[in-house]
């Protein structure tokens, strides 16, 4: 599985405009299998859990809010490439049919 940081880098979507790329990605994400959806949800959980733990530490150390912001900024940087990589095979299948 390749990781793509932009939908423009997916070969099957490279020539399409943004709206069509997003539409194809939505269709492909609806075709993900159960284990693939579970993997995405686990990654979401692993990325979103630390900010809540850090928020609990705000009463002890106010600098925890900086770490919360950094972790939340990392959310799309970690999740989008994984989602694009998983969806790419369904976009390719849809294009060949």
Backbone as CSV, one residue per row, in Angstrom:
resi,resn,N_x,N_y,N_z,CA_x,CA_y,CA_z,C_x,C_y,C_z
1,UNK,0.849,-1.176,0.000,0.000,0.000,0.000,0.892,1.237,0.000
2,UNK,0.676,2.089,-0.985,1.395,3.349,-1.043,0.622,4.408,-0.265
3,UNK,1.348,5.340,0.307,0.714,6.448,1.003,0.758,7.679,0.113
4,UNK,-0.372,8.316,-0.051,-0.488,9.518,-0.873,-0.857,10.680,0.039
5,UNK,-0.095,11.764,-0.040,-0.359,12.919,0.811,-1.329,13.903,0.168
6,UNK,-1.657,13.681,-1.076,-2.636,14.511,-1.776,-3.394,13.620,-2.748
7,UNK,-4.651,13.963,-2.987,-5.432,13.167,-3.933,-4.918,13.355,-5.359
8,UNK,-4.167,14.427,-5.610,-3.567,14.644,-6.933,-2.485,13.629,-7.245
9,UNK,-1.905,13.021,-6.215,-0.824,12.063,-6.417,-1.320,10.649,-6.702
10,UNK,-2.608,10.399,-6.568,-3.176,9.095,-6.901,-3.277,9.026,-8.427
11,UNK,-2.614,8.066,-9.056,-2.560,8.036,-10.530,-3.929,8.049,-11.215
12,UNK,-4.903,7.354,-10.656,-6.221,7.283,-11.292,-6.985,8.600,-11.189
13,UNK,-6.579,9.478,-10.280,-7.291,10.748,-10.073,-6.492,11.966,-10.507
14,UNK,-5.295,11.774,-10.991,-4.386,12.891,-11.252,-4.962,13.923,-12.221
15,UNK,-5.697,13.501,-13.229,-6.177,14.426,-14.245,-7.550,15.008,-13.926
16,UNK,-8.196,14.579,-12.859,-9.546,15.034,-12.540,-9.523,16.323,-11.721
17,UNK,-10.571,17.148,-11.841,-10.678,18.332,-10.977,-11.002,17.921,-9.537
18,UNK,-10.857,18.853,-8.625,-10.990,18.582,-7.202,-12.336,17.948,-6.842
19,UNK,-13.433,18.498,-7.330,-14.759,17.977,-6.977,-14.917,16.514,-7.387
20,UNK,-14.438,16.171,-8.564,-14.553,14.788,-9.024,-13.628,13.871,-8.230
21,UNK,-12.446,14.363,-7.867,-11.538,13.560,-7.041,-12.180,13.261,-5.696
22,UNK,-12.776,14.276,-5.084,-13.423,14.057,-3.785,-14.597,13.098,-3.901
23,UNK,-15.350,13.212,-4.985,-16.478,12.302,-5.200,-15.994,10.862,-5.350
24,UNK,-14.944,10.658,-6.142,-14.387,9.309,-6.336,-13.830,8.767,-5.019
25,UNK,-13.197,9.628,-4.213,-12.674,9.182,-2.918,-13.796,8.784,-1.972
26,UNK,-14.897,9.545,-1.989,-16.044,9.181,-1.146,-16.622,7.834,-1.570
27,UNK,-16.738,7.622,-2.869,-17.244,6.332,-3.369,-16.306,5.191,-2.971
28,UNK,-15.012,5.425,-3.110,-14.035,4.384,-2.780,-14.035,4.101,-1.282
29,UNK,-14.193,5.124,-0.458,-14.187,4.892,0.994,-15.432,4.126,1.436
30,UNK,-16.510,4.242,0.688,-17.702,3.458,1.029,-17.522,1.982,0.671
31,UNK,-16.540,1.669,-0.190,-16.272,0.287,-0.590,-15.225,-0.391,0.291
32,UNK,-14.691,0.319,1.270,-13.678,-0.279,2.145,-14.265,-1.468,2.890
33,UNK,-13.447,-2.493,3.097,-13.895,-3.677,3.833,-13.923,-3.380,5.329
34,UNK,-14.502,-4.278,6.073,-14.588,-4.124,7.522,-13.236,-3.950,8.202
35,UNK,-12.261,-4.814,7.921,-10.950,-4.639,8.555,-10.268,-3.321,8.179
36,UNK,-10.476,-2.850,6.957,-9.884,-1.573,6.558,-10.529,-0.413,7.306
37,UNK,-11.843,-0.465,7.454,-12.532,0.572,8.229,-12.103,0.519,9.689
38,UNK,-11.921,-0.693,10.212,-11.471,-0.856,11.591,-10.081,-0.253,11.775
39,UNK,-9.192,-0.481,10.815,-7.851,0.092,10.884,-7.913,1.616,10.908
40,UNK,-8.716,2.206,10.029,-8.858,3.663,10.023,-9.408,4.181,11.341
41,UNK,-10.396,3.503,11.882,-10.981,3.935,13.149,-9.997,3.795,14.312
42,UNK,-9.177,2.751,14.293,-8.166,2.601,15.338,-7.111,3.702,15.259
43,UNK,-6.723,4.067,14.057,-5.761,5.160,13.898,-6.381,6.461,14.401
44,UNK,-7.646,6.690,14.073,-8.338,7.889,14.582,-8.334,7.894,16.106
45,UNK,-8.639,6.757,16.694,-8.667,6.656,18.155,-7.294,6.924,18.757
46,UNK,-6.261,6.351,18.149,-4.903,6.536,18.665,-4.428,7.981,18.534
47,UNK,-4.940,8.696,17.551,-4.537,10.092,17.381,-5.382,11.010,18.270
48,UNK,-6.648,10.694,18.468,-7.529,11.584,19.233,-7.505,11.346,20.742
49,UNK,-7.047,10.206,21.181,-7.009,9.929,22.613,-5.990,10.793,23.378
50,UNK,-4.769,10.957,22.885,-3.797,11.776,23.635,-4.239,13.212,23.916
51,UNK,-4.935,13.912,22.989,-5.363,15.269,23.355,-6.288,15.306,24.571
52,UNK,-7.144,14.306,24.702,-8.028,14.293,25.857,-7.253,14.030,27.151
53,UNK,-6.255,13.181,27.067,-5.400,12.941,28.237,-4.637,14.221,28.581
54,UNK,-4.151,14.907,27.567,-3.417,16.159,27.807,-4.332,17.251,28.349
55,UNK,-5.580,17.264,27.916,-6.534,18.244,28.454,-6.737,18.017,29.941
56,UNK,-6.727,16.761,30.365,-6.852,16.470,31.798,-5.664,17.021,32.582
57,UNK,-4.516,17.145,31.935,-3.315,17.655,32.595,-3.269,19.182,32.629
58,UNK,-4.233,19.859,32.024,-4.210,21.319,31.978,-4.226,21.942,33.371
59,UNK,-4.848,21.292,34.319,-4.880,21.855,35.677,-3.497,21.848,36.313
60,UNK,-2.619,20.922,35.895,-1.257,20.861,36.438,-0.277,21.717,35.651
61,UNK,-0.423,21.723,34.332,0.566,22.374,33.493,-0.143,22.979,32.276
62,UNK,-0.141,24.305,32.177,-0.863,24.969,31.095,-0.216,24.741,29.732
63,UNK,1.046,24.317,29.689,1.703,24.091,28.399,1.163,22.842,27.696
64,UNK,0.361,22.071,28.377,-0.250,20.890,27.749,-1.150,21.301,26.583
65,UNK,-1.685,22.530,26.627,-2.544,22.987,25.526,-1.758,23.072,24.222
66,UNK,-0.466,23.363,24.297,0.382,23.402,23.094,0.482,22.005,22.494
67,UNK,0.672,21.008,23.349,0.764,19.630,22.868,-0.564,19.157,22.296
68,UNK,-1.662,19.599,22.890,-2.986,19.249,22.357,-3.113,19.781,20.932
69,UNK,-2.725,21.026,20.736,-2.815,21.633,19.407,-1.920,20.902,18.405
70,UNK,-0.717,20.541,18.816,0.191,19.837,17.915,-0.334,18.455,17.528
71,UNK,-0.884,17.760,18.484,-1.420,16.421,18.192,-2.634,16.529,17.273
72,UNK,-3.479,17.524,17.498,-4.650,17.686,16.633,-4.253,18.124,15.225
73,UNK,-3.174,18.863,15.095,-2.675,19.217,13.769,-2.104,18.003,13.047
74,UNK,-1.613,17.044,13.789,-1.051,15.831,13.195,-2.146,14.887,12.690
75,UNK,-3.367,15.074,13.146,-4.484,14.195,12.770,-4.624,14.036,11.249
76,UNK,-4.767,15.130,10.476,-4.897,14.924,9.027,-3.601,14.445,8.376
77,UNK,-2.466,14.781,8.959,-1.191,14.342,8.389,-0.995,12.836,8.514
78,UNK,-1.603,12.234,9.512,-1.501,10.792,9.698,-2.640,10.032,9.024
79,UNK,-3.832,10.602,9.099,-5.000,9.858,8.644,-5.217,9.928,7.138
80,UNK,-5.064,11.089,6.525,-5.329,11.225,5.088,-4.468,10.306,4.222
81,UNK,-3.145,10.261,4.427,-2.353,9.349,3.580,-2.775,7.891,3.724
82,UNK,-3.131,7.491,4.935,-3.581,6.117,5.148,-4.909,5.877,4.436
83,UNK,-5.831,6.819,4.546,-7.127,6.682,3.891,-6.964,6.670,2.371
84,UNK,-6.151,7.550,1.830,-5.925,7.576,0.385,-5.282,6.276,-0.089
85,UNK,-4.352,5.762,0.695,-3.695,4.507,0.322,-4.652,3.332,0.307
86,UNK,-5.565,3.288,1.269,-6.542,2.200,1.311,-7.578,2.338,0.199
87,UNK,-7.956,3.552,-0.123,-8.991,3.780,-1.138,-8.462,3.638,-2.560
88,UNK,-7.166,3.749,-2.739,-6.589,3.758,-4.086,-6.927,2.507,-4.880
89,UNK,-6.938,1.359,-4.242,-7.233,0.127,-4.985,-8.677,0.081,-5.471
90,UNK,-9.592,0.701,-4.749,-10.987,0.720,-5.179,-11.210,1.749,-6.276
91,UNK,-10.423,2.796,-6.296,-10.498,3.767,-7.382,-9.978,3.129,-8.658
92,UNK,-8.894,2.383,-8.561,-8.331,1.716,-9.735,-9.301,0.692,-10.307
93,UNK,-9.939,-0.080,-9.422,-10.919,-1.068,-9.883,-12.086,-0.401,-10.573
94,UNK,-12.553,0.700,-10.013,-13.697,1.418,-10.573,-13.341,2.011,-11.938
95,UNK,-12.114,2.430,-12.097,-11.685,3.050,-13.355,-11.564,2.022,-14.469
96,UNK,-11.168,0.779,-14.147,-10.979,-0.254,-15.162,-12.289,-0.859,-15.646
97,UNK,-13.343,-0.721,-14.898,-14.622,-1.343,-15.270,-15.370,-0.536,-16.306
